[in-house]
Amino acid sequence: MFTELISYLLDIFGIIPYFIQYLIIPFILILWILISKNKCKLDWFIKVSVTGSYVLVLHYAAASDISVGYYTNYFLIILFLISMIISLIKTKELTFFNQKKLIGWIGYFLGTVSILVCLYLNINAYRACFYQGEAIKLVFPFKNGIYLINQGGDGEKSSIMNYHYLDAANIFWRYNGSMRYANDIVKLNKFGFSINSLRLKNKHFIPENLDEYSIFGEKVYSPCSGEVYHVDDGYKDMPASTKKHYSDTGNGIVIKHNNIYVMMWHLKQNSITVKVGEQVKEGQLIGQVGNSGHSSTPHLHIQASKEDWLHGTSVPILFDRKFPVRHSIYIR
């Protein structure tokens, strides 16, 4: 029941444009700590806890690479810490509790609810940073750039870290079992954005032109040696959108490595350079990133599974012996 309520609240909150969620709201909360007067230390504690827990949720889950920039997360954390220290000094002479007005109690109630919701999200996000079972060690599939894990971690523990496992469409088609530890990868420019310009054509400023995305057309190299087990190619690359396309399955490759199926999807039309049955080597060029299939914006979807490449059991992936979770950075 509580999980369903949280999911419902997140859906409602998701209607708000990204730049408001990721920049305006946290900035207002930080100003709230600095400017507003505290009647007691409990007032200060509620304000700091609400703001801090919200900023931490953004650190785990914000899609800042397509909105306010990846590095904004760290800027907000620094601002929050500064505001917390400055405001704490001002509470030195205050008692811990001094609240007599009804409006104050209502504020405490709303603040406590906000803290509990954010605490729930943060605990689950932290739990998603660990994996169970034996992982497969892969080579990172890109070269020359700064790459961001856009979705990653244990999706069974937290959908805000990795939506794949609890995604309704994936559950319906029985794909989710193989996607528990799936990863989506994008490329960042020097300013921390995965897009090269902003377009005011939708509430999230997502440009439709695929060339605006740093990852589009990026060469993909085989993360392992093995046999090409499955190939799909020839599907069109769809314009970027705030919603996923379900018109076709898209272009992708499955490589069988020691009875583990390594799948890479959303590749560019006619870019795949290998065929079914071919033996590929680790680091071999196999295709380019596109936006085909069940994708909203260009990225590389990569996952590993056993028993079956699409309906099997997910296997955790390690890049550079590190478990990739959302907002992990890989520099090549």
C-alpha positions in Angstrom: 0.0 0.0 0.0 2.7 2.4 1.0 4.8 1.6 -2.1 1.7 2.2 -4.4 1.2 5.5 -2.7 4.8 6.6 -3.2 4.6 5.5 -6.9 1.4 7.6 -7.3 3.0 10.6 -5.7 6.0 10.3 -8.0 3.8 10.1 -11.1 2.1 13.4 -10.0 5.4 15.0 -9.2 6.8 13.9 -12.6 4.3 16.3 -14.3 6.4 19.2 -13.0 9.1 20.3 -15.6 12.5 19.0 -14.8 14.2 22.4 -14.3 11.7 23.2 -11.6 12.1 19.8 -9.9 15.9 19.9 -10.1 16.8 23.6 -9.7 14.0 25.9 -8.6 12.5 23.8 -5.8 15.8 22.9 -4.1 17.0 26.5 -4.5 13.8 27.7 -2.8 14.3 25.2 0.0 17.9 26.3 0.6 16.7 29.9 0.7 14.0 28.8 3.2 16.7 27.5 5.5 18.8 30.7 5.2 16.1 33.4 5.3 13.2 32.2 7.4 13.1 32.7 11.1 13.2 29.8 13.5 11.2 29.9 16.8 13.1 26.9 18.1 15.7 24.3 17.1 13.1 21.9 16.0 12.0 24.4 13.3 15.5 24.4 12.0 15.8 20.6 12.2 12.6 20.1 10.1 13.7 22.6 7.5 17.2 21.1 7.1 15.8 17.5 7.1 13.2 18.3 4.4 15.8 20.1 2.2 18.6 17.7 2.7 16.5 14.6 2.0 15.1 16.2 -1.1 18.6 17.2 -2.4 19.8 13.6 -1.7 16.9 12.2 -3.7 18.0 14.4 -6.6 21.5 13.2 -6.3 20.4 9.6 -6.7 17.6 10.0 -9.3 17.4 13.4 -11.1 17.6 13.3 -14.9 19.9 16.3 -14.7 21.9 15.5 -17.8 19.0 16.6 -20.0 17.8 19.5 -17.9 20.1 21.4 -15.6 23.4 19.6 -16.1 24.9 16.6 -14.2 27.3 18.8 -12.1 24.4 20.8 -10.7 23.8 18.0 -8.3 27.1 18.7 -6.5 26.5 22.5 -6.6 23.2 22.0 -4.8 24.8 19.7 -2.2 27.5 22.4 -1.5 24.9 25.1 -1.2 22.8 23.0 1.1 25.8 22.3 3.4 26.7 26.0 3.5 23.1 27.0 4.3 22.9 24.4 7.0 26.0 25.6 8.8 25.1 29.3 8.6 21.6 28.7 9.8 22.8 26.4 12.6 24.9 29.2 14.1 21.7 31.3 14.3 19.9 28.7 16.4 22.6 28.8 19.2 20.3 30.8 21.6 17.1 29.0 20.8 15.4 26.3 22.9 14.8 22.9 21.3 11.0 23.3 21.2 8.7 26.3 21.3 5.6 25.8 19.2 2.1 26.9 20.3 0.2 27.8 17.0 -1.9 25.4 15.0 -0.2 26.5 11.7 3.1 25.4 13.3 1.9 21.9 14.0 0.5 21.6 10.5 3.9 22.6 9.2 5.6 19.9 11.4 3.1 17.3 10.1 3.7 18.2 6.4 7.5 18.4 7.0 7.5 15.0 8.7 5.6 13.4 5.9 8.0 14.9 3.3 11.0 13.6 5.3 9.5 10.1 5.5 8.8 9.9 1.8 12.3 11.1 0.9 13.8 8.8 3.5 12.0 5.9 2.0 13.3 6.8 -1.5 16.8 7.4 -0.3 17.1 4.1 1.6 15.9 2.1 -1.3 18.2 4.0 -3.7 21.1 3.1 -1.4 20.0 -0.5 -1.3 20.0 -0.5 -5.1 23.7 0.2 -5.1 24.5 -3.4 -4.3 23.9 -6.6 -6.2 23.2 -10.2 -5.4 24.8 -13.3 -7.0 27.8 -13.6 -9.3 28.4 -10.7 -11.7 29.8 -10.8 -15.2 32.9 -8.6 -15.8 32.6 -6.6 -19.0 34.7 -4.0 -20.8 33.1 -0.6 -21.1 31.5 -0.5 -24.6 32.7 3.1 -25.4 35.9 5.0 -26.0 37.0 8.7 -25.9 34.5 10.6 -23.7 32.7 11.0 -20.5 29.8 8.6 -20.1 27.0 8.5 -17.5 25.0 5.6 -16.3 21.5 7.0 -16.8 19.7 4.0 -15.4 21.5 1.4 -13.3 21.6 -0.6 -10.0 19.2 -3.2 -8.6 15.9 -2.3 -10.1 14.1 -4.6 -7.7 15.1 -2.4 -4.8 14.5 1.0 -6.4 12.7 2.1 -9.5 14.1 5.7 -9.3 17.6 4.2 -9.8 16.7 1.7 -12.4 13.1 1.6 -13.8 13.5 -1.4 -16.0 12.5 -4.1 -13.5 9.3 -2.5 -12.3 8.3 -0.9 -15.6 4.7 -1.9 -16.4 5.4 -2.6 -20.1 8.4 -4.8 -19.3 6.4 -6.7 -16.7 3.5 -7.2 -19.2 5.9 -8.6 -21.9 7.8 -10.6 -19.2 11.1 -8.8 -20.0 11.7 -7.4 -16.6 13.3 -10.6 -15.1 16.2 -10.2 -17.4 16.4 -6.4 -16.8 16.8 -6.2 -13.0 20.4 -5.0 -13.5 20.1 -3.5 -16.9 22.0 -0.2 -17.7 21.2 2.8 -19.9 24.3 4.8 -20.9 24.5 8.3 -22.3 27.5 10.6 -23.1 28.1 13.9 -21.4 29.6 17.0 -23.0 32.1 19.2 -21.1 29.2 21.1 -19.3 27.6 17.9 -18.0 24.7 17.7 -20.4 23.9 14.7 -22.6 22.3 17.2 -25.1 24.0 20.0 -26.9 21.2 22.5 -26.8 17.8 23.0 -25.2 14.6 23.3 -27.2 11.4 24.7 -25.7 9.1 22.3 -27.5 7.9 20.3 -24.5 7.8 20.8 -20.7 11.2 19.0 -20.2 13.1 21.0 -23.0 14.0 17.7 -24.8 15.0 18.3 -28.4 13.6 16.0 -31.1 16.7 16.2 -33.4 18.8 13.1 -32.6 22.0 14.9 -33.6 21.6 17.1 -30.5 22.4 14.1 -28.3 26.1 13.5 -27.7 25.7 9.7 -27.7 23.9 9.5 -31.0 26.1 7.8 -33.6 28.7 7.0 -31.0 30.6 3.8 -31.9 29.8 0.8 -29.7 32.6 -1.8 -29.0 31.9 -5.4 -27.9 32.2 -5.6 -24.1 33.2 -9.2 -24.3 34.3 -12.0 -26.6 31.8 -14.6 -27.7 29.3 -15.7 -30.4 26.8 -13.3 -32.0 23.5 -15.0 -30.9 20.9 -12.6 -32.2 20.8 -9.5 -34.4 18.0 -7.1 -35.3 18.6 -4.3 -37.7 16.9 -2.0 -40.3 14.5 -0.3 -37.9 14.2 3.5 -38.2 15.7 5.8 -35.5 12.7 7.7 -34.1 12.7 11.4 -33.1 13.5 12.0 -29.4 10.4 12.4 -27.2 9.4 12.5 -23.5 7.6 9.2 -24.1 8.9 5.8 -25.3 8.3 4.5 -28.8 6.6 1.1 -29.1 6.3 0.9 -32.8 9.0 -1.8 -33.2 11.6 -3.8 -31.3 14.5 -1.7 -32.5 18.0 -2.6 -33.5 20.3 -4.6 -31.3 22.8 -7.4 -30.8 23.0 -10.3 -28.4 26.4 -11.9 -27.7 26.7 -15.3 -25.9 29.6 -15.3 -23.6 30.2 -18.4 -21.4 26.4 -19.2 -21.4 25.6 -15.6 -20.5 23.7 -13.5 -23.0 24.9 -9.9 -23.3 22.3 -7.7 -25.0 22.8 -4.2 -26.4 19.9 -2.3 -27.9 18.5 0.9 -29.4 21.3 0.9 -32.0 21.4 3.1 -35.1 19.7 1.9 -38.3 22.0 -0.2 -40.5 25.0 0.4 -38.3 25.5 -3.1 -37.0 28.7 -4.7 -38.4 28.4 -8.3 -37.2 26.1 -11.2 -38.1 24.5 -14.1 -36.3 27.0 -16.9 -35.7 30.1 -14.7 -36.0 32.8 -14.8 -33.3 33.6 -11.4 -32.0 36.5 -10.3 -29.9 36.4 -8.0 -26.8 36.8 -4.4 -28.0 35.7 -5.1 -31.6 33.5 -2.4 -33.3 29.9 -3.8 -33.5 27.6 -0.8 -34.2 26.6 2.7 -33.3 24.1 4.2 -30.8 20.7 5.2 -32.2 17.2 5.7 -31.0 15.3 2.7 -32.3 12.7 0.6 -30.6 11.4 1.1 -27.1 13.4 4.3 -26.5 12.6 8.0 -25.8 16.0 9.5 -26.3 19.3 8.1 -27.7 21.2 5.8 -25.3 22.7 2.4 -25.2 20.8 -0.2 -23.3 23.0 -3.1 -22.1 22.1 -6.0 -19.9 23.2 -9.6 -19.2 21.1 -12.6 -18.4 21.2 -16.3 -18.2 18.8 -19.0 -19.5 17.3 -16.7 -22.1 18.5 -13.3 -23.5 15.1 -11.6 -23.1 13.0 -13.7 -20.7 15.8 -15.1 -18.5 17.3 -14.1 -15.2 19.3 -10.9 -14.9 23.0 -11.1 -14.2 24.8 -8.1 -12.6 27.4 -6.3 -14.8 30.7 -5.0 -13.6 32.6 -2.3 -15.6 36.2 -1.8 -14.5 35.2 -4.2 -11.6 32.7 -1.6 -10.4 29.0 -2.1 -10.2 27.4 0.6 -12.4 24.6 2.4 -10.6 22.6 5.5 -11.7 24.8 8.6 -12.0 28.0 6.6 -12.1 30.6 8.3 -14.4 33.0 6.5 -16.7 35.8 8.5 -18.4 37.5 7.1 -21.4 
